[in-house]
Amino acid sequence: MSEAKQGVKKPRGRARLIEGRCIACGGRCESACPVDAVEMTGGGEPEIIASKCIGCVKCVKVCPAQALEVVFTEEERRILEELARHGGTDAEEADPEARALAEKLAAYRGVWVFVEQTEGEPARVSWELMGKGRELADTLGVPLSAVVVGSHVEELCYHSFCYGADQAYLVDEPVFRHYRTEAYLKAVCRLIDGYKPEIVLMGATGLGRDLAGAVATVVRTGLTADCTGLGIDDRRNLMQTRPAFGGNIMATIMCDKFRPQMATVRPHVMPLPERIEGRSGPVIRVTSGVMEDDILTKVLAVVSDRNQDHVDVAGAEFIVSGGRGMMGKENFVLLQELADELGGVVGASRSAVDAGWMPHERQVGQTGKTVRPKIYIACGISGAIQHLVGMQDSDLIIAVNRDPEAPIFEVAHLGIVGDLFEVVPALTERLRSLKQKAPETAICING
């Protein structure tokens, strides 16, 4: 390659607003710009000052509506084409910052799934994440590792292999018998510092949210919470999709300059992978160096908050949910009767919970539980996006609503336009009739 070519630097272009895309989010692009090249108009849209823009693409990356793009002049496009013909080596040689970043990121390899457990009992979401982690690892061509921390929990490593893990990192010491943020934080950070994974996945449970946020802060990386979708782009970045702006849009977030890339996912968002007995792999035992005397928090007693009245909506196979259309707390007895015939539970939309008709533990949706039942019956629920993100992956969705234009019908497999106070009792009575005629009748879902 000629000496003249070696001095060519890759053009960075300039940012430009895509007409009609801006949602006036509040000036994220303006805040992200390091050179004050973005000014907001009276209508809340960004105005790019071309003379100041350096093409750093920070505004493009933070835009939740993908309303900004980078454009190049004819001369810049010609240079890009020339560099592409030579494999892009000129840009890397001329941009030591990009080369240093590439070298730093290359040191991190592998996909990790943190296996959450309570007194040795694994959380189902860990196995759900193992299935998604397997897909990501295969795409990247790297091993999938389970991270198991606790006391007398080695057996979970072997369960992890059955759900797809290639290997397992085990920290098994008495100090980890009960979850305490400080102890688990030190153990996980020690593992990350020593083995450098490029992706770390945790369940968006109370424990997972607490630990993931603490770990991301200590290792100085990004964390995307409550993801509904995960994928890999052509530069090995983890594409993390989650609802934004109250669930009105879906944003894809990437952490392209820091590692590991961390994400949490709610239970029942990802499908449970098939368990394959007989799979095995190496167990890498790691000593944490954490001493009991170093941990300020002490567990004096464990009191379970579960009682006979507790209902696990997230784990139910049949759910009958009610919304604002139920008109009052006393009318939920109709849904309970139908749920009893199905062998299921009663759920609720946020509006029903906010009205005090049902407890928060029954709420389905973005700010409640994410569910994947075999049958989900939505009664008097309009279908706001915040509710849909929590139940749209159900095997069969049946909607009952007076309004034929209700958004719930867009995701429902079966829709009934009518008065729920007539439809629900009729369904209940029909099920009772079928059971009396054939007690062995089972509810089946084809496909």
C-alpha positions in Angstrom: 0.0 0.0 0.0 1.3 3.5 -0.9 2.6 5.9 1.8 -0.1 8.3 0.8 -2.8 5.7 1.5 -1.3 5.0 5.0 -2.1 8.5 6.1 -5.8 8.4 5.2 -8.1 8.6 8.2 -11.5 7.1 8.2 -14.2 9.8 7.8 -16.7 10.1 10.6 -19.5 11.9 8.8 -22.0 14.2 10.5 -25.3 13.5 12.4 -28.6 14.3 10.8 -32.2 14.2 12.0 -34.5 11.8 10.1 -37.7 13.7 9.5 -40.8 12.5 11.3 -39.0 10.1 13.7 -38.3 12.4 16.7 -40.5 11.7 19.7 -39.3 14.7 21.7 -37.9 12.5 24.5 -36.4 15.4 26.4 -33.0 16.1 24.8 -31.0 12.9 25.3 -29.1 13.7 22.2 -28.2 17.2 23.3 -27.0 15.8 26.7 -24.8 13.2 25.0 -23.1 15.5 22.5 -19.5 16.2 23.8 -19.1 19.3 21.5 -22.4 21.1 22.0 -23.4 20.4 18.3 -27.0 19.7 19.2 -29.5 22.4 20.0 -33.2 21.8 20.8 -35.9 23.6 18.9 -39.1 24.9 20.5 -40.9 21.7 19.4 -38.4 19.6 21.2 -36.6 18.3 18.1 -32.8 18.4 17.8 -31.0 20.8 15.4 -27.5 19.6 14.4 -24.9 22.3 14.0 -22.8 20.8 11.2 -19.8 23.0 11.7 -19.4 21.6 15.3 -20.4 17.9 14.7 -17.4 15.5 14.9 -19.4 12.4 13.9 -18.9 10.6 17.3 -22.4 9.0 16.9 -23.1 9.4 20.6 -26.4 11.2 19.8 -27.3 8.4 17.4 -26.8 5.7 20.0 -28.8 7.4 22.8 -31.8 8.2 20.6 -34.6 5.8 21.7 -36.5 6.4 18.5 -33.6 5.9 16.1 -34.4 9.4 14.7 -30.8 10.3 14.0 -28.4 9.0 11.4 -24.8 9.7 10.2 -24.4 11.0 6.7 -21.3 11.4 4.5 -20.3 13.6 1.7 -19.4 12.2 -1.7 -15.7 12.6 -1.0 -16.1 10.9 2.4 -18.0 8.0 0.8 -15.2 7.6 -1.8 -12.6 7.4 0.9 -14.7 4.8 2.8 -15.0 2.7 -0.3 -11.3 2.9 -0.8 -10.6 1.9 2.8 -13.1 -1.0 2.5 -11.2 -2.4 -0.5 -8.1 -2.6 1.7 -9.8 -4.3 4.6 -10.0 -1.2 6.7 -6.5 -1.5 8.0 -5.7 2.1 7.2 -8.4 3.4 9.6 -7.1 1.2 12.5 -3.5 2.3 11.9 -4.5 6.0 11.8 -6.8 5.7 14.8 -4.9 4.5 17.8 -7.9 5.1 20.1 -10.0 2.7 18.0 -7.2 0.1 18.0 -6.7 0.3 21.8 -10.5 -0.1 22.3 -10.5 -3.2 20.0 -7.7 -4.7 21.9 -9.4 -4.1 25.2 -12.7 -5.6 24.1 -10.9 -8.6 22.6 -9.6 -9.6 26.0 -13.2 -10.5 27.0 -14.7 -13.7 25.7 -17.5 -16.0 26.8 -21.2 -15.8 27.9 -22.0 -16.2 31.6 -25.4 -16.9 33.2 -25.6 -16.3 37.0 -27.5 -19.2 38.6 -29.7 -17.7 41.3 -30.5 -20.0 44.2 -32.1 -19.8 47.6 -30.9 -22.4 50.1 -29.9 -24.6 47.2 -33.2 -24.2 45.2 -32.5 -22.8 41.8 -34.7 -20.0 40.3 -36.4 -21.0 37.1 -35.3 -17.8 35.4 -31.7 -19.1 35.5 -32.5 -22.0 33.3 -34.6 -19.7 31.0 -31.5 -17.5 30.6 -29.3 -20.6 30.0 -31.3 -21.3 26.9 -30.9 -17.7 25.6 -27.3 -17.8 26.7 -26.7 -20.9 24.6 -28.0 -19.1 21.5 -25.8 -16.1 22.1 -22.7 -18.2 22.8 -23.2 -20.2 19.6 -23.6 -17.0 17.6 -20.3 -15.7 19.1 -18.5 -19.0 18.9 -17.6 -19.0 22.6 -18.4 -21.2 25.6 -21.5 -20.8 27.8 -20.6 -20.7 31.5 -22.8 -21.1 34.6 -21.8 -19.1 37.6 -22.9 -20.8 40.8 -22.3 -19.1 44.2 -23.6 -20.5 47.5 -23.0 -23.1 50.1 -23.3 -26.8 49.3 -24.5 -25.9 45.8 -22.2 -28.0 43.5 -25.2 -30.0 42.3 -26.5 -26.9 40.5 -23.4 -27.0 38.2 -24.5 -30.4 36.9 -28.1 -29.1 36.4 -26.6 -26.2 34.4 -24.9 -28.7 32.0 -28.3 -30.3 31.4 -29.7 -26.9 30.4 -26.9 -26.1 28.0 -23.8 -24.8 29.9 -20.4 -25.9 28.7 -18.7 -25.3 32.0 -19.4 -23.9 35.4 -17.6 -21.6 37.8 -18.3 -22.7 41.4 -17.8 -20.6 44.5 -19.0 -22.9 47.3 -18.3 -21.6 50.8 -20.3 -21.3 54.1 -20.2 -17.4 53.9 -22.5 -17.6 50.9 -25.3 -19.7 52.5 -27.6 -16.7 52.6 -27.6 -14.0 50.0 -26.0 -10.8 51.1 -25.1 -8.1 48.6 -21.6 -7.5 49.9 -20.5 -11.1 49.9 -21.9 -12.1 46.5 -20.7 -8.8 45.0 -17.1 -9.6 46.0 -17.3 -13.2 44.7 -18.8 -12.2 41.3 -16.4 -9.3 40.8 -13.5 -11.6 41.6 -14.7 -14.0 38.9 -15.1 -11.3 36.3 -11.7 -9.8 37.0 -10.1 -13.2 36.7 -11.9 -14.7 33.7 -13.2 -11.7 31.8 -16.6 -12.7 30.2 -18.0 -10.5 27.4 -21.6 -11.0 28.5 -23.2 -11.6 31.9 -26.9 -12.4 32.3 -28.9 -12.4 35.5 -32.6 -12.8 36.3 -34.6 -9.6 37.0 -35.7 -10.9 40.4 -35.2 -9.0 43.7 -31.9 -10.7 44.2 -30.8 -10.4 40.6 -31.6 -6.7 40.3 -29.7 -6.0 43.5 -26.6 -7.9 42.5 -26.5 -6.9 38.9 -26.6 -3.2 39.7 -23.9 -3.5 42.3 -21.6 -5.6 40.0 -22.0 -3.2 37.1 -21.1 -0.3 39.3 -17.9 -1.9 40.6 -16.6 -3.2 37.3 -17.6 0.1 35.6 -19.8 -1.2 32.8 -23.3 -0.8 31.5 -26.4 -2.7 32.6 -29.7 -2.9 30.8 -32.6 -4.0 33.1 -35.8 -6.0 32.3 -34.8 -7.0 28.7 -37.4 -8.6 26.5 -35.0 -9.5 23.7 -31.3 -10.3 23.3 -29.2 -10.6 20.2 -25.7 -10.1 18.7 -24.8 -7.5 16.1 -22.0 -7.8 13.5 -19.4 -6.3 15.9 -20.0 -8.8 18.7 -22.1 -6.3 20.7 -25.1 -7.5 22.7 -28.3 -5.9 21.4 -30.5 -5.5 24.5 -34.1 -4.7 23.8 -36.5 -3.4 26.4 -39.6 -1.2 26.7 -38.9 2.5 27.1 -41.0 5.6 27.8 -43.7 3.8 29.7 -43.7 0.9 27.2 -44.7 3.1 24.3 -41.6 2.1 22.3 -39.1 -0.7 22.3 -35.5 0.5 22.6 -32.4 -1.5 21.6 -29.4 -0.6 23.9 -25.8 -1.5 23.3 -22.7 -1.2 25.5 -20.1 -1.1 22.8 -17.1 0.4 24.7 -17.2 -1.5 28.0 -17.1 -5.1 29.1 -18.7 -7.2 30.3 -22.1 -6.4 28.8 -24.7 -7.0 31.5 -28.4 -7.5 31.2 -31.2 -8.7 33.4 -34.3 -10.5 32.1 -37.6 -11.1 33.9 -38.9 -14.6 34.7 -41.0 -16.2 32.0 -39.8 -13.8 29.3 -37.5 -16.4 27.7 -38.7 -19.9 27.0 -37.4 -22.7 29.2 -34.9 -24.8 27.2 -35.2 -28.6 26.9 -33.4 -30.4 29.7 -30.9 -32.9 28.3 -29.9 -35.5 30.8 -26.3 -36.8 30.7 -24.6 -33.6 29.5 -21.5 -32.8 31.4 -18.7 -30.3 31.6 -15.8 -29.1 33.7 -16.5 -27.4 37.1 -14.0 -24.7 37.8 -13.7 -24.2 41.6 -12.8 -20.7 42.7 -11.9 -19.5 46.2 -13.5 -16.1 46.9 -11.3 -14.9 49.6 -14.4 -13.5 51.4 -14.4 -13.9 55.2 -17.4 -13.8 57.4 -15.8 -11.2 59.6 -15.5 -8.9 56.6 -19.2 -8.8 55.9 -21.1 -6.2 58.0 -24.6 -7.7 57.4 -25.5 -10.7 59.4 -28.5 -13.0 58.9 -30.2 -13.7 62.2 -33.3 -15.5 60.9 -35.1 -16.3 57.7 -38.8 -15.6 57.7 -40.8 -16.7 54.7 -43.4 -14.3 53.4 -45.3 -17.0 51.6 -48.5 -18.2 53.1 -51.5 -20.2 52.1 -53.0 -17.1 50.4 -50.0 -16.5 48.2 -50.7 -16.9 44.5 -47.9 -17.4 42.0 -49.3 -15.7 39.0 -45.9 -15.9 37.1 -45.8 -19.7 37.4 -49.5 -20.4 36.6 -50.4 -22.4 33.5 -53.9 -20.9 33.3 -54.7 -17.2 34.1 -57.9 -15.3 34.0 -57.2 -11.6 34.2 -59.5 -8.7 34.8 -59.1 -5.0 34.0 -61.1 -1.7 34.4 -64.0 -3.4 32.6 -64.7 -5.5 35.7 -66.3 -2.4 37.2 -65.5 -3.3 40.8 -63.7 -5.6 43.2 -66.8 -7.7 43.9 -67.1 -8.8 40.3 -63.7 -10.6 40.3 -65.6 -13.5 41.9 -66.7 -14.3 38.3 -63.1 -14.7 37.2 -62.3 -16.8 40.2 -65.0 -19.2 39.4 -63.7 -19.6 35.8 -60.1 -19.9 37.0 -61.2 -22.6 39.5 -62.7 -24.6 36.6 -59.5 -24.3 34.6 -57.3 -25.1 37.6 -55.7 -21.6 37.2 -55.4 -18.3 39.0 -56.8 -14.8 38.7 -54.6 -11.9 37.5 -55.2 -8.2 36.9 -54.2 -5.3 34.9 -52.5 -2.2 36.5 -55.8 -0.2 36.4 -57.5 -2.9 38.4 -54.7 -3.0 40.9 -54.5 0.8 41.2 -58.3 0.8 41.9 -57.7 -1.5 44.8 -59.7 -4.4 43.3 -56.7 -6.8 43.4 -53.4 -7.0 45.2 -50.2 -6.0 43.4 -48.9 -9.6 43.5 -51.6 -10.4 40.9 -50.7 -7.6 38.5 -49.6 -8.7 35.0 -47.6 -6.3 32.8 -44.5 -4.1 32.6 -44.8 -3.0 36.3 -46.1 -6.3 37.5 -45.4 -10.0 36.5 -44.4 -11.3 33.2 -46.3 -14.5 32.4 -46.2 -17.3 29.8 -49.2 -19.5 30.6 -50.8 -22.1 28.4 -54.0 -20.0 28.4 -54.4 -16.4 29.2 -58.0 -15.0 29.3 -58.2 -11.2 29.3 -61.6 -9.9 30.6 -62.4 -6.2 30.3 -58.7 -5.3 29.5 -58.2 -2.8 26.8 -54.7 -3.9 26.0 -52.3 -1.1 26.8 -48.8 -1.8 25.7 -47.7 -1.9 29.3 -50.0 -4.9 29.8 -49.2 -6.6 26.5 -45.5 -6.8 27.2 -46.2 -8.9 30.3 -48.5 -11.5 28.6 -48.0 -11.5 24.8 -45.9 -14.7 24.8 -48.8 -16.8 26.3 -49.5 -20.0 24.3 -53.2 -19.0 23.8 -54.7 -15.6 24.4 -58.4 -15.2 24.6 -59.8 -11.7 24.9 -63.3 -10.7 26.0 -64.2 -7.0 25.5 -67.2 -4.9 24.5 -65.0 -2.7 22.2 -64.2 -4.4 18.9 -61.4 -1.9 18.4 -59.6 -2.7 21.7 -55.9 -3.2 21.2 -56.0 -6.5 23.1 -57.6 -8.1 20.0 -54.4 -7.4 18.1 -52.5 -10.0 20.1 -55.4 -12.3 21.0 -55.6 -15.7 19.2 -59.4 -15.8 20.0 -61.5 -12.7 20.5 -65.0 -12.4 21.9 -66.8 -9.1 21.4 -69.5 -8.9 24.1 -70.4 -8.3 27.7 -68.0 -10.1 29.9 -70.7 -10.4 32.6 -72.6 -12.6 30.2 -69.6 -14.3 28.4 -67.6 -15.3 31.5 -70.4 -17.1 33.3 -71.3 -18.9 30.1 -67.7 -20.1 29.7 -67.7 -21.3 33.3 -71.0 -23.1 33.0 -69.8 -24.8 29.7 -66.7 -26.1 31.4 -68.7 -27.5 34.3 -71.0 -29.2 31.9 -68.1 -30.8 30.0 -66.5 -32.0 33.2 -69.8 -33.6 34.4 -70.2 -35.4 31.1 -66.6 -36.5 30.9 -64.7 -36.1 34.2 -61.5 -37.1 32.5 -61.8 -34.2 30.0 -58.5 -32.3 29.8 -57.8 -28.9 28.3 -55.6 -29.3 25.3 -53.8 -26.8 23.1 -52.9 -27.9 19.6 -49.8 -26.5 17.9 
